[in-house]
Amino acid sequence: MNILKKIKRFATENGDRIAIKSDDSCLSYGQLDAYSDKLATWIYRNYGDTKTPVIVYGHKNPYMIVCFLACVKAGKAYCPQDISIPDTRVEATVECVEPEVIFQVEGDITLDNENVINLDKIKEIIEKEEETAKVENWVKPDDTYYIIFTSGSTGKPKGVQITFDCLNNYLDWSVTLCGEVKENEIFNFGNQAPFSFDLSVMDLYTCLALGGTLHTLTKKMQEDYNAMFNHFEEANLNVWVSTPSFADMCLADKKFCSTMMPNLKVFLFCGEVLTTSTTKKLQERFPDVKIINTYGPTESTVAVSDVLITPELLEETMAKGKSLPVGHEKKGTWLEIHDEQGNSLPEGEQGEIIIIGDTVSTGYFKRDDLTEKAFFTCEREGKMYRGYHTGDAGYKIGGQLYYNGRIDLQVKLNGYRIEVEDIENNMLRLPQISHAVVLPNMKEGKVRSLIAFVTGNLDGKTPSEFGREVKKQLKEILPVYMIPKKVKYVEEIPMNINGKADRKYLGGLL
């Protein structure tokens, strides 16, 4: 697949079809292609064929996508930055990238760059430009298409570089997850994640590859249940893409069911663990909708494996008290389990998940030291591929991959090595608990105890009584050393800008 050619084809054949819709603004495929062509011409004329990335700052405005496509049509990678990212972090990214130009589509941040182009100027450029972008100036297969900055262990964000080839290879697979698109059928995709989070690549580019319409959910909407649910109804969604935590938040309201989205075909989940409790509620509320669990880090272009969670698989998993699988690898990918010495482990044995394949990143932007530690090359089926050490713990059974938390989320308490996500998964087996986050309570660099934050049904109990009951029940399923010292009831688990449980914020409450 070549996503840029796909978009151009839809622009030619169905130019009036809506590509992106956000609040009251929208752009058709014809506008998206033409506007990005004109902006690309301006970029190339002013900044030539240098490979310096372009920062695109904003939120869910459709012109964000115009800027993304314009950058790559001018041969340059784009680096998305959402308005919800703290200013100091955005400034650190600007300092790292050293862009020749910044497109500021939304937001009132003052960026330290003499070539900041705001939305009015972007529209003016598009209106005045007469030439169209040349295909020979587009990014090449091995060129970086986008750079997503993720958290780094040093406190500084790391820029993950994804090539045009990686994206196209990913899309060859991701479009198959959505089911068959009939002739003249237009799929409506829901977008929850900000464009600075790579989960958005799943909805944005899969949607554009299928000629669908992307309905973006703004931060303002996500803070208002009524507005958000009205948005879901009006969008008439066919494909849902989000983190499991976001679905959990929606499930707190009984109106979130098939009546609200009668034409929904599939839930696609990625970014964190999909729990059995969340899946059970979804199957009860949306009995005819497929639920697909996927797995993959930013470094391997969103996701590399998938599994359809059927009622039978869910029942079997719950009966065994296990976590749901994350599936089989896509074509062109190998998922292997290695020990600390780099040896492959047999089925059933836990180790580090290693990803090898045609969607693995070329490495971290301007960080050869980190790239050398995390990435490697190796031969598979007579070809050379890139590989990545995920830092994730997992194992395989029957060819299916099971994710078992981060290796770096292992803690040592009183000599015992403990996976905090193991505790969380077991807590979710208790019927009164909806969501659980377990954190180590550190003192002088040492883990002194474990604290659990939970949401659920108090059933008339006080939070203290609820916590004591939970600890009592955990004694039936966990060793004593794995039981949290305190179980704190909260009204809701806060989410970070990417829609995941905000462990950092909760850590501040310890």
MARSE-541900 format. One record per residue (C-alpha): x, y, z. Coordinates in steps of 0.5 Angstrom, whole numbers, plus 2048, in hexadecimal, padded with zeros to 3 digits. Layout:
% MARSE-541900
(node (X; Y; Z))
...
This chain:
% MARSE-541900
(node (800; 800; 800))
(node (802; 807; 7FF))
(node (7FD; 80B; 803))
(node (7FF; 812; 800))
(node (7FD; 80F; 7F9))
(node (7F7; 80C; 7FC))
(node (7F5; 813; 7FF))
(node (7F6; 816; 7F8))
(node (7F2; 810; 7F5))
(node (7EC; 812; 7FA))
(node (7EC; 819; 7F8))
(node (7EC; 818; 7F1))
(node (7E6; 813; 7F1))
(node (7E2; 815; 7F7))
(node (7E5; 81D; 7F8))
(node (7DF; 81F; 7FC))
(node (7DF; 819; 801))
(node (7E0; 81C; 808))
(node (7E7; 819; 80A))
(node (7E8; 81D; 811))
(node (7E2; 820; 816))
(node (7E4; 824; 81C))
(node (7DF; 828; 820))
(node (7DB; 82C; 81B))
(node (7E1; 82C; 816))
(node (7E3; 827; 810))
(node (7E7; 825; 80A))
(node (7E5; 821; 804))
(node (7EA; 81C; 801))
(node (7EB; 821; 7FB))
(node (7EC; 827; 800))
(node (7F1; 823; 804))
(node (7F5; 821; 7FE))
(node (7F5; 827; 7FB))
(node (7F7; 82C; 801))
(node (7FC; 827; 803))
(node (7FF; 827; 7FC))
(node (7FF; 82F; 7FC))
(node (802; 82F; 803))
(node (808; 82A; 801))
(node (80A; 82E; 7FB))
(node (80B; 834; 7FF))
(node (80F; 830; 804))
(node (813; 82D; 7FF))
(node (814; 834; 7FC))
(node (816; 837; 802))
(node (81A; 832; 806))
(node (81C; 82D; 800))
(node (81E; 826; 800))
(node (821; 826; 807))
(node (81E; 820; 80C))
(node (81D; 825; 812))
(node (817; 823; 815))
(node (811; 828; 816))
(node (80D; 828; 81C))
(node (806; 829; 81C))
(node (802; 82C; 822))
(node (7FB; 82C; 824))
(node (7F5; 827; 825))
(node (7F0; 824; 821))
(node (7EF; 829; 81C))
(node (7EF; 826; 815))
(node (7F4; 82B; 813))
(node (7F9; 826; 817))
(node (7F8; 821; 812))
(node (7F9; 826; 80C))
(node (800; 828; 80F))
(node (802; 820; 811))
(node (801; 81F; 809))
(node (804; 825; 807))
(node (80A; 823; 80B))
(node (80B; 81C; 808))
(node (809; 81F; 801))
(node (80F; 824; 801))
(node (814; 81E; 803))
(node (814; 820; 80B))
(node (812; 81C; 811))
(node (80D; 81F; 816))
(node (80D; 81F; 81D))
(node (806; 820; 820))
(node (805; 824; 827))
(node (7FE; 824; 82A))
(node (7FC; 82B; 82E))
(node (7FB; 826; 834))
(node (802; 825; 835))
(node (806; 829; 83A))
(node (809; 82F; 837))
(node (810; 82D; 83A))
(node (810; 827; 837))
(node (80E; 82A; 830))
(node (814; 82F; 831))
(node (818; 829; 832))
(node (816; 825; 82C))
(node (817; 82C; 828))
(node (81E; 82C; 82A))
(node (81F; 825; 828))
(node (81C; 825; 821))
(node (81F; 82C; 820))
(node (81A; 82D; 81A))
(node (81A; 832; 814))
(node (813; 833; 815))
(node (80D; 832; 81A))
(node (806; 832; 818))
(node (802; 834; 81E))
(node (7FB; 832; 81C))
(node (7F8; 833; 823))
(node (7FA; 835; 82A))
(node (7FD; 83C; 82D))
(node (804; 839; 82F))
(node (809; 83E; 82D))
(node (80E; 83A; 829))
(node (816; 83C; 829))
(node (816; 83B; 821))
(node (816; 841; 81C))
(node (812; 83D; 817))
(node (80C; 83B; 81B))
(node (806; 83B; 816))
(node (7FF; 83C; 819))
(node (7F9; 839; 816))
(node (7F7; 840; 813))
(node (7FE; 840; 80F))
(node (7FD; 839; 80D))
(node (7F6; 83A; 80A))
(node (7F9; 840; 806))
(node (7FF; 83C; 804))
(node (7FA; 837; 801))
(node (7F5; 83C; 7FE))
(node (7FB; 840; 7FA))
(node (7FF; 83A; 7F8))
(node (7FE; 838; 7F1))
(node (803; 832; 7F0))
(node (802; 82B; 7F2))
(node (806; 826; 7F6))
(node (80B; 822; 7F2))
(node (80B; 81A; 7F3))
(node (812; 81A; 7F2))
(node (813; 81E; 7F9))
(node (80F; 81A; 7FD))
(node (812; 816; 803))
(node (816; 810; 800))
(node (814; 809; 803))
(node (81A; 809; 808))
(node (819; 810; 80A))
(node (816; 812; 810))
(node (80F; 813; 810))
(node (80D; 815; 817))
(node (810; 816; 81E))
(node (80D; 815; 824))
(node (810; 817; 82A))
(node (80F; 812; 830))
(node (811; 812; 837))
(node (818; 811; 839))
(node (81B; 80E; 83F))
(node (820; 814; 840))
(node (81A; 819; 840))
(node (81B; 81B; 839))
(node (816; 819; 833))
(node (819; 814; 82E))
(node (817; 815; 827))
(node (815; 80F; 823))
(node (816; 80F; 81C))
(node (811; 80B; 817))
(node (813; 80B; 810))
(node (80E; 80B; 80A))
(node (80F; 804; 809))
(node (80D; 802; 810))
(node (807; 806; 810))
(node (805; 803; 809))
(node (806; 7FC; 80C))
(node (802; 7FD; 812))
(node (7FC; 7FF; 80E))
(node (7FC; 7F9; 80A))
(node (7FB; 7F5; 810))
(node (7F7; 7FA; 814))
(node (7F1; 7FB; 80E))
(node (7F0; 7F4; 80F))
(node (7EE; 7F5; 816))
(node (7E8; 7F9; 815))
(node (7E4; 7F4; 811))
(node (7E1; 7F4; 80A))
(node (7E0; 7FB; 807))
(node (7DA; 7FA; 802))
(node (7DA; 7FE; 7FB))
(node (7D7; 805; 7FC))
(node (7D8; 804; 804))
(node (7DB; 809; 808))
(node (7DE; 807; 80F))
(node (7DE; 80C; 814))
(node (7E4; 80C; 819))
(node (7E4; 80F; 820))
(node (7EA; 812; 822))
(node (7EC; 813; 82A))
(node (7F3; 813; 82A))
(node (7F7; 81A; 829))
(node (7FB; 81A; 823))
(node (802; 81A; 827))
(node (800; 813; 829))
(node (801; 80E; 824))
(node (7FB; 80A; 826))
(node (7F8; 810; 821))
(node (7FB; 80D; 81B))
(node (7F7; 807; 81C))
(node (7F1; 80B; 81B))
(node (7F3; 810; 817))
(node (7F7; 80D; 811))
(node (7F3; 806; 811))
(node (7ED; 80B; 810))
(node (7F0; 80E; 80A))
(node (7F2; 808; 807))
(node (7EB; 806; 807))
(node (7E8; 80C; 805))
(node (7E4; 80D; 80B))
(node (7E3; 813; 80F))
(node (7E6; 814; 816))
(node (7E2; 818; 81B))
(node (7E7; 81B; 820))
(node (7E5; 81B; 828))
(node (7E8; 822; 82B))
(node (7EB; 822; 832))
(node (7E5; 827; 833))
(node (7E0; 822; 831))
(node (7E3; 81C; 835))
(node (7E2; 821; 83B))
(node (7DB; 821; 83A))
(node (7D7; 81A; 83A))
(node (7D1; 81D; 837))
(node (7D5; 820; 831))
(node (7D9; 81A; 830))
(node (7D3; 815; 830))
(node (7D0; 81A; 82B))
(node (7D6; 81A; 827))
(node (7D6; 812; 827))
(node (7CF; 812; 824))
(node (7CF; 817; 81F))
(node (7D6; 814; 81C))
(node (7D2; 80E; 81B))
(node (7D9; 80A; 81C))
(node (7DB; 803; 819))
(node (7E2; 803; 81C))
(node (7E4; 805; 823))
(node (7EB; 806; 825))
(node (7ED; 807; 82C))
(node (7F1; 805; 832))
(node (7ED; 800; 837))
(node (7ED; 806; 83C))
(node (7E9; 80A; 838))
(node (7E4; 805; 836))
(node (7E4; 804; 83E))
(node (7E2; 80B; 83F))
(node (7DD; 80B; 83A))
(node (7DA; 804; 83D))
(node (7D9; 808; 843))
(node (7D2; 80B; 840))
(node (7CD; 805; 83E))
(node (7CB; 80A; 838))
(node (7D2; 807; 835))
(node (7CF; 801; 831))
(node (7CD; 7FF; 82A))
(node (7C7; 803; 82A))
(node (7CB; 809; 82A))
(node (7D0; 806; 824))
(node (7CB; 801; 821))
(node (7D0; 801; 81B))
(node (7D6; 7FF; 81F))
(node (7DA; 7F9; 81C))
(node (7E0; 7F9; 820))
(node (7E4; 7FB; 826))
(node (7EC; 7FC; 825))
(node (7F0; 7FC; 82B))
(node (7F7; 7FE; 82C))
(node (7FC; 802; 831))
(node (7FB; 7FE; 837))
(node (7F8; 7F8; 83A))
(node (7F1; 7F6; 838))
(node (7EE; 7F3; 83E))
(node (7E9; 7ED; 83F))
(node (7E4; 7F1; 843))
(node (7E4; 7F7; 83D))
(node (7E3; 7F2; 838))
(node (7DD; 7EE; 83B))
(node (7D9; 7F5; 83C))
(node (7DB; 7F7; 835))
(node (7D8; 7F0; 832))
(node (7D2; 7F1; 837))
(node (7D0; 7F8; 834))
(node (7D3; 7F7; 82D))
(node (7D1; 7EF; 82C))
(node (7D2; 7F0; 824))
(node (7D8; 7F4; 824))
(node (7DF; 7F1; 823))
(node (7E4; 7F2; 828))
(node (7EB; 7F2; 826))
(node (7F1; 7F2; 82B))
(node (7F8; 7F5; 828))
(node (7FF; 7F5; 82A))
(node (805; 7F9; 828))
(node (809; 7FF; 82A))
(node (80A; 806; 827))
(node (811; 803; 824))
(node (80E; 7FE; 820))
(node (809; 802; 81D))
(node (803; 802; 821))
(node (801; 7FB; 822))
(node (804; 7F4; 81F))
(node (7FF; 7EF; 822))
(node (7F7; 7EE; 822))
(node (7F2; 7E9; 825))
(node (7EB; 7E9; 825))
(node (7E8; 7E8; 82C))
(node (7E2; 7E4; 82B))
(node (7DD; 7E2; 831))
(node (7E0; 7DB; 831))
(node (7E7; 7DE; 832))
(node (7E5; 7E3; 837))
(node (7E1; 7DD; 83B))
(node (7E7; 7D8; 83A))
(node (7EC; 7DE; 83C))
(node (7E8; 7E0; 842))
(node (7E7; 7D9; 845))
(node (7EF; 7D8; 845))
(node (7F0; 7DF; 848))
(node (7F4; 7E1; 843))
(node (7F5; 7E7; 83F))
(node (7F3; 7E8; 838))
(node (7F8; 7E6; 832))
(node (7FA; 7EB; 82D))
(node (7FA; 7E7; 827))
(node (7FE; 7E4; 822))
(node (803; 7E9; 81E))
(node (802; 7EC; 817))
(node (805; 7EA; 811))
(node (80C; 7EC; 810))
(node (80D; 7EC; 818))
(node (810; 7E7; 81D))
(node (80F; 7E8; 824))
(node (814; 7E4; 828))
(node (815; 7E3; 830))
(node (81C; 7E4; 832))
(node (81F; 7E3; 839))
(node (824; 7E8; 83C))
(node (82A; 7E5; 838))
(node (826; 7E5; 831))
(node (824; 7DE; 830))
(node (81E; 7DC; 82D))
(node (819; 7D9; 833))
(node (814; 7D3; 831))
(node (80D; 7D4; 832))
(node (80A; 7D6; 839))
(node (810; 7D9; 83B))
(node (810; 7E0; 83D))
(node (815; 7E5; 83A))
(node (816; 7EB; 836))
(node (812; 7EC; 830))
(node (816; 7EE; 82A))
(node (813; 7F0; 824))
(node (817; 7EF; 81D))
(node (813; 7F1; 817))
(node (812; 7F6; 811))
(node (80E; 7FC; 816))
(node (814; 7FC; 81B))
(node (817; 804; 81C))
(node (81D; 806; 819))
(node (81F; 808; 820))
(node (81F; 80E; 824))
(node (820; 815; 821))
(node (827; 818; 823))
(node (828; 813; 828))
(node (82C; 80D; 825))
(node (82E; 80B; 82C))
(node (827; 809; 82E))
(node (826; 806; 827))
(node (82C; 802; 828))
(node (829; 7FF; 82E))
(node (822; 7FE; 82C))
(node (823; 7FC; 825))
(node (826; 7F7; 820))
(node (826; 7F4; 81A))
(node (826; 7EC; 818))
(node (824; 7E7; 812))
(node (81D; 7E4; 812))
(node (81B; 7E0; 80C))
(node (821; 7E2; 808))
(node (820; 7EA; 809))
(node (823; 7EF; 80E))
(node (81E; 7F2; 813))
(node (81E; 7F7; 818))
(node (81D; 7F4; 81F))
(node (81B; 7F7; 826))
(node (81B; 7F6; 82D))
(node (815; 7F8; 830))
(node (816; 7F7; 837))
(node (80F; 7F4; 838))
(node (80F; 7ED; 83C))
(node (80B; 7E8; 838))
(node (80A; 7E1; 836))
(node (807; 7DC; 830))
(node (802; 7D7; 831))
(node (7FF; 7D4; 82A))
(node (803; 7D9; 826))
(node (7FE; 7DE; 82A))
(node (802; 7E4; 82E))
(node (801; 7E6; 835))
(node (803; 7EC; 837))
(node (805; 7EC; 83F))
(node (807; 7F3; 840))
(node (80D; 7F8; 840))
(node (814; 7F5; 842))
(node (815; 7FC; 845))
(node (80E; 7FB; 849))
(node (811; 7F5; 84D))
(node (813; 7F7; 854))
(node (817; 7F4; 859))
(node (813; 7F4; 860))
(node (816; 7F0; 866))
(node (81A; 7EC; 861))
(node (814; 7EA; 85D))
(node (814; 7EC; 856))
(node (80D; 7EE; 854))
(node (80A; 7F1; 84E))
(node (805; 7F6; 850))
(node (800; 7F5; 84A))
(node (800; 7EE; 84C))
(node (7FD; 7F0; 852))
(node (7F8; 7F5; 84E))
(node (7F6; 7EF; 84A))
(node (7F4; 7EB; 850))
(node (7F0; 7F1; 854))
(node (7EC; 7F2; 84D))
(node (7EA; 7EB; 84E))
(node (7E6; 7ED; 854))
(node (7DF; 7EF; 852))
(node (7DE; 7F6; 856))
(node (7E4; 7F8; 853))
(node (7E4; 7FC; 84C))
(node (7EB; 7FF; 84C))
(node (7F1; 7FE; 850))
(node (7F8; 801; 850))
(node (7FE; 7FF; 854))
(node (804; 803; 856))
(node (80A; 802; 85A))
(node (80B; 806; 860))
(node (812; 809; 860))
(node (816; 80B; 865))
(node (81E; 80D; 865))
(node (81E; 809; 85E))
(node (81B; 803; 861))
(node (814; 800; 860))
(node (811; 800; 867))
(node (80A; 7FD; 865))
(node (805; 7FD; 860))
(node (7FF; 802; 85F))
(node (7F8; 800; 85B))
(node (7F4; 805; 858))
(node (7ED; 802; 856))
(node (7E6; 804; 853))
(node (7E0; 800; 854))
(node (7D9; 7FF; 858))
(node (7DA; 800; 85F))
(node (7D3; 7FD; 860))
(node (7D1; 801; 866))
(node (7D8; 800; 869))
(node (7DD; 806; 86B))
(node (7E3; 806; 867))
(node (7E7; 804; 86D))
(node (7E3; 7FE; 86E))
(node (7E3; 7FD; 866))
(node (7EB; 7FC; 867))
(node (7EB; 7F7; 86C))
(node (7E6; 7F3; 869))
(node (7EA; 7F3; 862))
(node (7F1; 7F1; 866))
(node (7ED; 7EC; 869))
(node (7EB; 7E9; 863))
(node (7F2; 7EA; 860))
(node (7F4; 7E5; 865))
(node (7F1; 7DF; 861))
(node (7F4; 7E1; 85B))
(node (7FB; 7E4; 85C))
(node (801; 7E3; 860))
(node (801; 7E7; 867))
(node (807; 7EB; 864))
(node (803; 7ED; 85E))
(node (7FD; 7F0; 862))
(node (7FD; 7F8; 862))
(node (7FE; 7FB; 869))
(node (7F9; 800; 867))
(node (7F3; 7FF; 862))
(node (7F1; 806; 861))
(node (7EA; 807; 85E))
(node (7E9; 80D; 859))
(node (7E3; 810; 855))
(node (7E7; 80F; 84E))
(node (7EE; 80D; 84C))
(node (7F1; 813; 849))
(node (7F3; 813; 842))
(node (7F9; 816; 83E))
(node (7F9; 81A; 838))
(node (7FA; 813; 834))
(node (7F4; 810; 837))
(node (7F8; 80B; 83C))
(node (7F8; 80B; 844))
(node (7FC; 811; 846))
(node (800; 80D; 84B))
(node (805; 813; 84C))
(node (7FF; 817; 84E))
(node (7FD; 812; 853))
(node (804; 811; 855))
(node (803; 818; 858))
(node (7FE; 816; 85C))
(node (802; 811; 860))
